[in-house]
Amino acid sequence: MTHLIDSIEFASLLCSRLCHDLLSPVGALNNGLELMADETDPDMRQRCLDLLADSARTSANKLKFFRLAFGSAGGFGDAVPPHEAKVAIEGMFASGRVKLGWMVEEQMLAKLAVKVLLNLALIAGDALVRGGQLDIGAEKRPGVTEIVVRGEGPKVILDPELRAALAGTLPAGGLASRTAAAWMVRALVMEAGGEIVLSPPGDSVLLFGAAIPDRAE
């Protein structure tokens, strides 16, 4: 029963995180529709249409990313083409603030590997508070899939609680909506018999690494 309650609580925290991320673009859609209803000036109506289009695109990009990063990615079977992950990440950082370097040559990756890759990429990208370069690599080696995410920019800040969640040092009761995804990534990798490594605090470059044994795939 405790495990069930914990699972429900975690699901609630993760849902809160996703709703928070979607609130801004969905709210902008609503605002745009309200403006359209009262506006008669052609130029202003065009601006409203531009706002609606941008908000709809942002909402769709986030939903595509969340489907792969947090959902079951139905329709892909046991493995996912890495290109789908690349498109999802590009959509999340479509503003151009973060430049993506993609170094994945595999034709297919297990769903777990894709889920880990996407979440680490999102955490690293968000840590580039003034933008920068986000490099992502993944490679299958005998018995293991290795993932590396590297973030570099003018200002790199990884929330200490996110770091703790990834490192497995988050104190009891410290799990919250903003740390739920990081906690989930570590839990999935550890359950698979793998490991996650992080660069030390204070480094000018943020590095995440994950190794996932094949038996988990």
N, C-alpha and C positions, 0 to 999 in steps of 0.2 A: 504493500500500500504506500509506503514511504517513497519508493521508486516512482510510482505512478504520480504521486503528488509533486515530486521533484520535476518529473517530465512535464507536467501541466504548467508548473511555475516557469520552467525554462521556456516552454512554447509561448507563454504569455509575454515574457521579456523580449523574446525574439520578434513577436508580432508587434510589440510596442516600438521596437527599433525600426521595423519596416514601415509602419504607419508614419512614424516621425519623418523618415526619409521621403515618403510620398506626399506628405502634407503640403509642402511648398509648391510643387508643380500642379497638384490637383487644386489647391487653393487658387493658384493663378488662373487656372481654367475657369473656375467659378467667377472670379473677378472680371475676367475678359468677357464672359457671357453677360454679366450684369451691365458692363459698360456698353456692350453692343446693343442692348435693349433700349438704352436711353440716348444713344449717340446718333446724330443725323449728319454730321460733317463727314464727307467722304474720306478725307485724310485721316481723321481720328478713327473711323471705322476700319481703315486699312491697318492702322497701328494695332487695333484690337484683334484683327485677324492674325497679324504677325505674332502677337502675344499668345493667342490661342494655339497657333501652330507650334510655336516653340515649347509651350507648356505640354502639349500633347506628345511631342517628340521626346521631351525629357521624361515624362511619365512612362512612355512605352519603353525607353531605354532602361529605366530602373527596373521595370517589371521583367524584362528579358534577363537582366543580370540576376535579379532575385530568384528567378525560376531555376537557373543553373546553380547559383551559389547556395541557396537554402532549400530548394525544393527537390523533388525526385527526378527532375529532368526527363519526364515521361516522353516516350517517342524515340529515345536514342538507344534503347537496349542497355547492355552492361557497360558500354564505352561511348565516349563522346568525341567527335572531331574537335581537335584543339582550336580550329578556326572559329568554332562557335564561341569559345571562351574569349578569343581575341576580339571578336565583334562586340561581345558583351562589355568587355573592359573599355574598348574604344567609345562605346555609347555612354558609359558612366563618366568618362573624362572628355566628352565631346566639346567642351568649352575651349580646349586647347591649352589650358593651364598646365596640364601634365602631358609630356611627350612620351609615347610608348615605344619601347624597344622590344621586339618580339623575337625570341630565340628558341622556338619550339619547332622541331622538324618531324616529330612523330605524327603518324597519320591518325592515330586514335589514342586516347587516354582513358583510363578507368574513371567512372563517375566520381569516385572518392578523390582521386588525384585532381580532377577538374574543380571539384568543390573547394579543396584546400588551396589550389592555385588562385582561384577567384577571390577567396576571402583574404588571403595574404596580400594579394594585389590591391584590394580595396583599402585595407588597413595601411599599407605602405603609401598608397596614393594620397590618402587623407592626411598622412603625416607630412606631406610636402605642402606646407601651409602657404608658401609663396610660389608654388609650382615647381617644376623641375623635370627630371628624367626618371622614368619608371621602366626598368628592364626586367623582363620575365623570361625564365628559361625552364625547360623541363626535358628530362631525358630518361629513357628506359635503359637500365643496366641489368645484368643478370640477377634476377631475384628481387629487384627493387626499382621503384620509380623515384627519381630525385627532382626536386623543385627548388628553384632559387628565385628570389624576388629582391631586387636592388633599387633603392630609392635615393636620389641625390638632388639637392636643390639649395637655394640660398638660405632657407630656414627649414630644418627638419625637426619636427617635434612629435614624438610618439608618447601618447598619454601613458603615464606610469601604470595605470590600472589595466590598460590594454596589454602592456608589456608583461605585467604580472599574470594576466589571464593566459597569454601565450606560453609563458615560462612555467606555468603551473604553481605559481606562488601567490595567487590571489587568495586573500584571507577568507575564512568561512563567513558567509553572509555578505561578501563583497560583490557577488554577481548582480549586475544591473543590465538594463536594456542596452547600454552602449558597450558593455563588455561581453554580451551574450555571444556574438559571432566569434570573437577571439577565443572564448572559452570552448565553444563548439568545435572549432578547428583543432585545438589541442586534444580535446576528448576523442575526436574521431581518429586522429593520428595515433594517439596512445593506445586506443582500443585495437587498432590494426597492428600493433607491435612495432610502430615506427617511432620517429623522433622529430622534434622541431628544435632548431637552433636560431639564436638571435644575436646580432651584433651588440656590443656593450653600449650602455647608455652614454650619451655625450659624443659618440662618433659622428663625424660629418656625413657619413654615408650609412644609410639604414639597410641592413641585410637580414633577410629571412631565409632559412633553409628548411626543407622537410624531406624526409626519406620514408617512403611507404612500401612495405614489403609486398611482393606479388600475391601472397596468400590472401591479402585483404582485398584484392581486386577480382 
